Amino acid sequence: MTDRLPIKMLHDRVLVKEPRDEGERRSSGGILIPATASVAKRLIWAEVLAVGNHVRAVEVGDRVLFSPDDHHEVEIAGDQYLLLRERDLHAVAAERNDANTGLYL
């Protein structure tokens, strides 16, 4: 994406690309779930492609967890992307998270 069009996100915005898993998938218990099945209130993982200058906890390349209700869709050069606010993210998956859990015991 960035090879075709340079994008600078503003403020606390995060641009992500949701992986489009076509077809069937399996639950952790081995149950086959058809592609036509709809799961209500299911959170989604996506890859971060760009972040605004006020984003503190997320970096490009991270995977973030968010609700499908808290985003805006945008089309750039024929590809679909999602635009989120940092406060709408529920979790960040990144290698740098190994060193510090953020828990105080």
C-alpha positions, 0 to 999 in steps of 0.5 A: 500500500505505501509503495503506491500512495504515501499516507500520514495518519493524523492525531490518534488514528490507526490504519489497519488491514483486516485479513480476509479469511475466505471460506470455512474455519475451525473452532478450537474444539474442532467444529467446522464453521462455514463461511456463511456463519455470522458471529455477533460481537466477535472481536477482530485482529488486524495488522497496523499499516500507519499510525498518527502522531498521538498514538502511543501504544501501537506501532506499524506492523503490530496486530491489534484487536478491535470490535467490528462496530468501532471502525470506518472503512476506507478504500485506497487505490482499490484496496479496503482498509479500516480506520480506527482510533487508538482508544477503540483498540482492545489489545496489541500483539507485538514482539516488544510486549514480551519484556514488560507485561504492565502488571504490578503485583 
